[in-house]
Amino acid sequence: MAIITLKIKDSKLSFFKELVRNLDFAKVEKVEQGDMEEDEEEDEYRDPTKEEIKENIRQGLREVKMIEEGKMKPIPLKDLLDEV
Protein backbone atom coordinates (compact mmCIF):
# COMPACT_ATOMS: atom_id res chain seq x y z
CA MET A 1 0.00 0.00 0.00
CA ALA A 2 1.23 3.52 -0.82
CA ILE A 3 1.00 6.62 1.34
CA ILE A 4 0.51 10.04 -0.26
CA THR A 5 0.99 13.32 1.56
CA LEU A 6 -1.14 16.21 0.29
CA LYS A 7 -1.41 19.84 1.32
CA ILE A 8 -5.03 20.98 1.12
CA LYS A 9 -6.45 24.37 1.99
CA ASP A 10 -8.53 24.32 5.16
CA SER A 11 -11.52 25.64 3.23
CA LYS A 12 -11.42 22.55 0.97
CA LEU A 13 -10.54 19.94 3.61
CA SER A 14 -14.07 18.77 4.40
CA PHE A 15 -14.85 18.38 0.69
CA PHE A 16 -11.67 16.35 0.15
CA LYS A 17 -12.32 14.10 3.15
CA GLU A 18 -15.86 13.41 1.92
CA LEU A 19 -14.50 12.63 -1.54
CA VAL A 20 -11.98 10.14 -0.17
CA ARG A 21 -14.63 8.48 2.02
CA ASN A 22 -16.53 7.63 -1.17
CA LEU A 23 -13.55 5.85 -2.72
CA ASP A 24 -13.49 2.17 -1.87
CA PHE A 25 -9.73 1.90 -2.42
CA ALA A 26 -8.54 4.79 -0.21
CA LYS A 27 -8.97 5.95 3.37
CA VAL A 28 -7.98 8.89 5.53
CA GLU A 29 -5.84 7.76 8.45
CA LYS A 30 -4.58 11.01 9.88
CA VAL A 31 -5.26 14.71 9.31
CA GLU A 32 -2.74 17.32 10.45
CA GLN A 33 -3.79 20.90 10.15
CA GLY A 34 -1.14 23.56 9.92
CA ASP A 35 -0.37 26.83 8.26
CA MET A 36 0.69 26.71 4.63
CA GLU A 37 3.56 28.92 3.64
CA GLU A 38 2.41 31.98 1.73
CA ASP A 39 4.18 30.98 -1.49
CA GLU A 40 2.48 27.57 -1.42
CA GLU A 41 -1.00 28.98 -0.94
CA GLU A 42 -2.95 29.17 -4.17
CA ASP A 43 -5.40 31.95 -4.90
CA GLU A 44 -9.02 30.92 -5.09
CA TYR A 45 -10.62 31.29 -8.51
CA ARG A 46 -12.92 34.27 -8.85
CA ASP A 47 -15.10 35.32 -11.74
CA PRO A 48 -13.73 38.33 -13.60
CA THR A 49 -15.56 41.60 -13.14
CA LYS A 50 -17.49 43.19 -16.01
CA GLU A 51 -14.73 45.78 -16.34
CA GLU A 52 -12.05 43.06 -16.57
CA ILE A 53 -14.06 41.28 -19.26
CA LYS A 54 -14.46 44.54 -21.21
CA GLU A 55 -10.73 45.25 -20.94
CA ASN A 56 -9.86 41.73 -22.14
CA ILE A 57 -12.13 42.23 -25.16
CA ARG A 58 -10.56 45.65 -25.87
CA GLN A 59 -7.08 44.09 -25.66
CA GLY A 60 -8.11 41.34 -28.05
CA LEU A 61 -9.46 43.87 -30.54
CA ARG A 62 -6.23 45.91 -30.31
CA GLU A 63 -4.28 42.74 -31.08
CA VAL A 64 -6.52 41.94 -34.07
CA LYS A 65 -5.94 45.46 -35.41
CA MET A 66 -2.17 45.12 -34.96
CA ILE A 67 -2.21 41.76 -36.79
CA GLU A 68 -4.19 43.29 -39.66
CA GLU A 69 -1.67 46.16 -39.84
CA GLY A 70 1.24 43.70 -39.87
CA LYS A 71 2.60 45.02 -36.57
CA MET A 72 2.02 41.73 -34.77
CA LYS A 73 2.41 38.13 -35.85
CA PRO A 74 -0.72 35.95 -35.49
CA ILE A 75 -0.57 32.82 -33.33
CA PRO A 76 -1.48 29.60 -35.18
CA LEU A 77 -4.62 27.89 -33.85
CA LYS A 78 -2.64 24.70 -33.19
CA ASP A 79 -0.35 26.59 -30.79
CA LEU A 80 -3.36 28.02 -28.93
CA LEU A 81 -4.96 24.61 -28.61
CA ASP A 82 -1.69 23.09 -27.39
CA GLU A 83 -1.73 25.59 -24.49
CA VAL A 84 -5.14 24.39 -23.38
BAGUKE-724911 format. One line per 3 residues: number of its first residue (from 1); their letters; for each residue x, y, z of N, C-alpha, C, CB. Coordinates in Angstrom, 3 decimals. Atoms other than C-alpha are relative to their C-alpha. Glycine has a CB too. Layout:
N
NUM	a	X,Y,Z,X,Y,Z,X,Y,Z,X,Y,Z; ... .
END
This chain:
84
1	mai	0.838,-1.172,0.000,0.000,0.000,0.000,0.886,1.238,0.000,-0.955,-0.004,1.209; -0.753,-1.246,0.088,1.234,3.516,-0.819,-0.612,1.060,0.916,0.038,0.506,-1.454; 0.450,-1.125,-0.812,1.000,6.624,1.341,0.320,1.277,-0.762,0.675,-0.003,1.418 .
4	itl	-0.173,-1.265,0.710,0.508,10.038,-0.256,-0.234,1.130,0.980,-0.964,0.109,-1.221; 0.163,-1.171,-0.840,0.992,13.324,1.562,-0.462,1.155,-0.876,1.320,0.349,0.747; 0.562,-1.116,0.759,-1.141,16.207,0.288,-0.119,1.217,0.897,-1.376,-0.372,-0.595 .
7	kik	0.285,-1.241,-0.715,-1.413,19.838,1.319,-1.283,0.557,-0.598,1.195,1.037,-0.106; 1.316,-0.441,0.448,-5.032,20.976,1.117,-0.415,1.204,0.832,-1.052,-1.147,0.113; 0.467,-1.183,-0.711,-6.451,24.373,1.986,-1.085,-0.393,0.993,-0.527,1.063,-0.987 .
10	dsk	0.996,0.300,-1.027,-8.534,24.318,5.162,-1.414,0.121,-0.543,0.177,0.925,1.194; 1.345,-0.217,0.533,-11.519,25.638,3.228,-0.471,-1.147,-0.886,-0.040,1.293,-0.783; 0.347,1.124,0.876,-11.424,22.545,0.965,0.147,-1.356,0.690,0.866,0.031,-1.241 .
13	lsf	-0.293,1.255,-0.697,-10.543,19.937,3.607,-1.231,-0.885,0.168,0.595,0.294,1.355; 1.180,0.841,-0.211,-14.069,18.771,4.402,-0.479,-0.606,-1.315,-1.131,0.813,0.649; 0.366,0.547,1.312,-14.850,18.378,0.695,0.917,-1.164,-0.364,0.070,1.097,-1.089 .
16	fke	-0.955,1.043,0.372,-11.673,16.353,0.152,-0.210,-1.264,0.839,1.439,0.513,0.166; 0.224,1.165,-0.861,-12.319,14.099,3.148,-1.253,-0.757,-0.427,-0.121,0.432,1.471; 1.229,0.648,0.462,-15.857,13.413,1.921,0.245,-0.736,-1.312,-1.127,1.035,-0.172 .
19	lvr	-0.340,0.639,1.275,-14.502,12.633,-1.537,0.737,-1.312,0.241,0.860,0.942,-0.868; -0.793,1.202,-0.270,-11.976,10.137,-0.168,-0.854,-1.076,0.667,1.211,0.342,0.888; 0.879,0.983,-0.659,-14.626,8.480,2.021,-0.819,-0.789,-1.016,-0.941,0.702,0.989 .
22	nld	0.806,0.665,1.025,-16.525,7.630,-1.166,0.823,-0.857,-0.954,-0.761,1.026,-0.788; -0.867,0.859,0.811,-13.548,5.846,-2.721,0.220,-1.295,0.764,1.367,0.701,-0.329; -0.137,1.269,-0.701,-13.493,2.171,-1.871,1.446,-0.469,0.136,-0.794,-1.046,-0.707 .
25	fak	-1.397,0.438,-0.015,-9.735,1.902,-2.417,0.912,0.928,0.803,0.513,-0.104,-1.414; -0.834,-0.943,-0.748,-8.545,4.794,-0.211,-0.671,0.324,1.332,0.246,1.301,-0.821; 0.565,-0.423,-1.276,-8.972,5.955,3.370,0.887,1.064,0.624,-0.163,-1.201,0.957 .
28	vek	-0.722,-1.039,-0.724,-7.980,8.895,5.527,0.383,-0.582,1.345,-0.856,1.308,0.161; -0.463,0.531,-1.284,-5.844,7.762,8.452,0.295,1.106,0.997,1.240,-0.850,-0.200; -0.424,-1.049,-0.913,-4.583,11.009,9.876,-0.114,1.342,-0.715,1.452,-0.245,0.504 .
31	veq	0.082,-1.350,0.552,-5.256,14.713,9.310,0.766,0.921,0.930,-1.491,0.472,-0.170; -0.762,-0.989,-0.764,-2.744,17.318,10.451,-0.287,1.349,-0.605,1.537,-0.307,-0.002; 0.262,-1.338,0.510,-3.792,20.902,10.152,1.125,0.916,0.427,-1.363,0.535,0.495 .
34	gdm	-1.068,-0.943,-0.274,-1.141,23.558,9.921,-0.075,1.135,-0.988,1.372,-0.682,-0.057; -0.032,-1.144,0.899,-0.366,26.830,8.255,0.829,-0.332,-1.227,0.561,1.242,0.712; -0.772,0.141,1.238,0.686,26.713,4.631,0.877,1.235,-0.143,-0.941,-0.180,-1.254 .
37	eed	-0.850,-1.145,0.258,3.560,28.915,3.645,-0.670,0.846,-1.066,1.429,-0.436,-0.437; 0.679,-0.909,0.912,2.411,31.981,1.726,0.253,-0.328,-1.454,0.422,1.404,0.271; -0.292,0.282,1.396,4.178,30.976,-1.486,-0.631,-1.301,-0.469,1.488,-0.049,-0.216 .
40	eee	0.644,1.251,0.377,2.476,27.566,-1.424,-1.508,0.159,-0.111,0.334,-1.085,1.005; 1.438,-0.193,-0.009,-1.004,28.982,-0.944,-0.454,0.499,-1.364,-0.416,0.984,1.109; 0.507,-0.379,1.302,-2.954,29.169,-4.171,-1.173,0.945,0.169,-0.407,-1.234,-0.810 .
43	dey	1.142,-0.896,-0.024,-5.402,31.952,-4.901,-1.246,-0.753,-0.446,0.246,1.231,-0.896; 1.275,0.580,0.391,-9.021,30.921,-5.087,-0.416,0.623,-1.329,-1.092,0.226,1.100; 0.504,-0.529,1.259,-10.623,31.293,-8.509,-1.130,0.966,0.297,-0.476,-1.138,-0.941 .
46	rdp	1.118,-0.921,-0.103,-12.917,34.268,-8.848,-0.416,0.385,-1.406,0.368,1.257,0.846; 0.493,-0.431,1.300,-15.100,35.316,-11.740,0.520,1.399,-0.282,-1.549,-0.037,-0.054; -0.473,-1.353,0.325,-13.734,38.328,-13.604,-1.149,0.993,0.087,0.633,0.038,-1.411 .
49	tke	1.019,-1.041,-0.058,-15.560,41.597,-13.142,-0.386,0.401,-1.422,0.506,1.232,0.806; 0.433,-0.474,1.319,-17.487,43.190,-16.009,1.080,0.879,-0.624,-1.333,0.782,0.108; -1.049,-0.883,0.523,-14.732,45.775,-16.336,1.199,-0.803,-0.497,0.449,0.999,1.080 .
52	eik	-1.108,0.850,0.447,-12.048,43.057,-16.566,-0.347,-0.702,-1.314,0.350,-1.043,1.082; 0.431,0.637,1.251,-14.064,41.284,-19.259,0.069,0.997,-1.150,-1.437,-0.561,0.137; -0.039,-1.039,1.036,-14.460,44.535,-21.205,1.436,0.305,-0.405,-0.693,1.283,0.492 .
55	eni	-1.395,-0.308,0.305,-10.735,45.254,-20.937,0.652,-1.141,-0.784,0.783,0.269,1.295; -0.538,1.141,0.753,-9.864,41.729,-22.143,-0.469,0.028,-1.447,-0.415,-1.321,0.657; 0.527,-0.105,1.370,-12.128,42.226,-25.162,0.707,1.131,-0.742,-1.540,0.242,0.013 .
58	rqg	-0.710,-1.133,0.630,-10.557,45.648,-25.866,1.419,-0.401,-0.403,0.051,1.215,0.962; -1.365,0.434,0.289,-7.083,44.093,-25.656,0.011,-0.936,-1.199,0.624,-0.692,1.224; 0.091,0.917,1.131,-8.112,41.335,-28.052,-0.225,0.736,-1.307,-1.114,-0.998,0.222 .
61	lre	0.263,-0.787,1.210,-9.465,43.867,-30.539,1.238,0.807,-0.416,-1.196,0.948,0.229; -1.252,-0.713,0.334,-6.235,45.912,-30.307,0.978,-0.958,-0.680,0.652,0.617,1.283; -0.907,0.979,0.597,-4.278,42.743,-31.081,-0.436,-0.373,-1.413,0.073,-1.254,0.871 .
64	vkm	0.506,0.290,1.343,-6.520,41.942,-34.071,0.397,1.126,-0.954,-1.544,-0.180,0.018; -0.355,-1.155,0.829,-5.943,45.464,-35.407,1.500,-0.009,-0.324,-0.386,1.319,0.715; -1.449,0.027,0.231,-2.166,45.124,-34.964,0.371,-1.120,-0.972,0.758,-0.181,1.334 .
67	iee	-0.264,1.106,0.928,-2.210,41.762,-36.786,-0.370,0.416,-1.413,-0.787,-1.271,0.410; 0.441,-0.467,1.322,-4.185,43.286,-39.660,0.957,1.034,-0.588,-1.406,0.594,0.093; -0.950,-1.018,0.453,-1.673,46.162,-39.839,1.402,-0.568,-0.215,0.060,1.136,1.007 .
70	gkm	-1.309,0.623,0.161,1.239,43.701,-39.873,0.981,0.341,1.103,0.582,0.395,-1.304; -0.864,-0.392,-1.116,2.604,45.022,-36.571,0.167,-1.125,1.026,-0.566,1.239,0.683; -0.047,1.114,-0.938,2.020,41.730,-34.773,-0.214,-1.288,-0.787,-1.072,0.159,1.132 .
73	kpi	0.111,1.278,0.686,2.410,38.127,-35.851,-1.144,-0.811,0.624,1.343,-0.785,0.072; 1.089,0.803,-0.565,-0.717,35.946,-35.486,0.524,-1.314,0.582,-1.064,-0.287,-1.073; -0.361,1.279,-0.622,-0.565,32.824,-33.330,-0.818,-1.091,-0.681,-0.255,0.016,1.559 .
76	plk	0.745,1.089,0.644,-1.481,29.600,-35.178,-0.964,-0.670,0.984,0.973,-1.045,-0.577; 1.010,0.633,-0.830,-4.619,27.889,-33.855,0.550,-1.226,0.714,-1.201,-0.383,-0.839; -0.585,1.194,-0.612,-2.644,24.704,-33.191,0.761,0.368,1.275,0.941,-0.714,-0.997 .
79	dll	-0.756,-0.418,-1.172,-0.351,26.595,-30.794,-0.938,0.387,1.147,0.921,1.172,-0.354; 0.962,-0.364,-1.035,-3.359,28.024,-28.934,-0.622,-1.234,0.633,-1.089,0.894,-0.578; 0.617,1.213,-0.519,-4.961,24.609,-28.611,0.989,-0.832,0.816,-0.560,-0.831,-1.144 .
82	dev	-1.016,0.723,-0.763,-1.688,23.095,-27.389,0.144,0.568,1.406,1.344,0.049,-0.725; -0.085,-0.627,-1.325,-1.729,25.588,-24.491,-1.129,-0.422,0.909,0.000,1.501,-0.131; 1.165,0.402,-0.796,-5.135,24.387,-23.377,0.223,-1.414,0.415,-1.342,0.151,-0.784 .
END
